Amino acid sequence: MPFDMRVVCPGMPTNDFPIISPGYPITKISAAYTVKNTDTVILCTASSVYTVTLPQGAAYADKVFDVVKDAGANAITVAGASGQINGAANDTLAASAYHCGRYISDGTNYTKIGGY
């Protein structure tokens, strides 16, 4: 059965947020992590507070990364290696269960184009 991000992110619009199939790499993490170009979906176990760092936007123009937080009671910070996310130094996936963010690089910074 394919992994469906809309189950984890129920507020996501279905017209621009495709179903994630088993063909997409899913990286499971539980501590600070720097996202790699080969990553697409980063599934975070929020058993502690940590930061997920997106790679430099200049190297990954138009690349999309999905960061998904499980039911853990801790917030996850998403930061850009250089540059900003929506004009801020970072973005936070709230401590309540199952928050997520979809981030795209414009060649310099990242924009959060979806999430819950």
C-alpha positions in Angstrom: 0.0 0.0 0.0 1.5 3.4 -0.9 2.4 5.9 1.8 -0.1 8.7 1.6 1.1 12.1 3.0 -2.5 13.3 3.2 -3.1 10.8 6.0 -0.3 12.4 8.0 -1.1 16.0 6.8 -4.9 16.0 6.7 -5.0 19.8 5.9 -3.0 19.4 2.7 -4.9 20.3 -0.5 -5.1 17.2 -2.8 -4.7 19.0 -6.1 -1.1 20.0 -5.5 0.1 17.5 -3.0 0.6 14.1 -4.7 0.4 10.8 -3.0 3.8 9.7 -2.0 4.5 6.2 -3.4 7.0 3.6 -2.3 9.2 4.9 -5.1 10.1 8.1 -3.1 12.9 7.7 -0.7 11.8 7.9 2.9 14.5 8.8 5.4 13.6 8.0 9.1 15.5 10.1 11.6 15.4 10.6 15.4 18.2 13.2 15.9 19.6 16.2 14.2 20.0 15.6 10.5 21.3 17.4 7.4 19.1 16.6 4.4 20.8 15.1 1.4 19.9 15.6 -2.3 18.8 12.0 -2.4 16.2 12.6 0.3 12.6 13.4 -0.6 10.6 12.6 2.6 12.2 13.0 6.0 10.1 11.2 8.6 11.0 12.5 12.1 10.5 10.7 15.3 9.9 13.5 17.8 11.1 11.8 20.9 13.4 14.8 21.5 13.8 18.3 20.2 16.2 18.6 17.3 16.8 20.4 14.0 16.5 19.2 10.4 18.8 21.3 8.2 17.9 21.7 4.5 20.8 21.8 2.1 22.0 25.0 0.5 19.3 26.3 -1.7 21.7 27.4 -4.5 22.6 23.8 -5.2 19.1 22.5 -5.3 16.9 25.0 -7.2 13.3 23.7 -7.6 14.0 20.7 -5.4 11.2 19.8 -3.0 11.7 18.2 0.5 8.9 17.0 2.8 9.6 17.0 6.5 7.0 15.0 8.5 6.8 14.8 12.3 5.2 11.8 14.1 3.0 11.8 17.2 5.9 12.6 19.5 5.4 15.5 21.9 8.4 17.6 20.8 8.7 20.3 18.2 11.1 19.8 15.2 12.9 22.8 13.8 13.6 23.0 10.1 16.4 25.3 9.1 18.1 26.2 5.8 21.9 25.6 5.6 22.2 29.1 4.2 19.4 31.5 3.4 16.0 31.6 4.9 12.6 29.8 4.9 9.8 32.2 4.2 12.0 35.1 5.3 12.9 33.6 8.6 15.9 31.8 9.9 13.9 28.6 10.4 10.4 27.0 10.6 9.0 24.9 13.4 6.8 21.9 13.2 4.7 22.2 16.3 4.9 19.8 19.3 1.4 18.5 18.7 1.1 15.3 16.7 1.6 14.8 13.0 2.8 18.2 11.6 4.6 18.5 8.3 6.1 20.9 5.9 6.8 20.9 2.2 9.8 23.1 1.2 11.0 24.2 -2.2 14.2 26.0 -3.1 14.2 29.0 -5.4 17.9 28.7 -5.9 18.7 30.9 -2.8 16.1 30.4 -0.1 13.3 28.0 0.7 9.6 28.6 0.6 7.2 26.5 2.6 4.6 25.6 0.0 2.4 23.4 2.2 2.1 21.9 5.6 0.0 21.4 8.7 
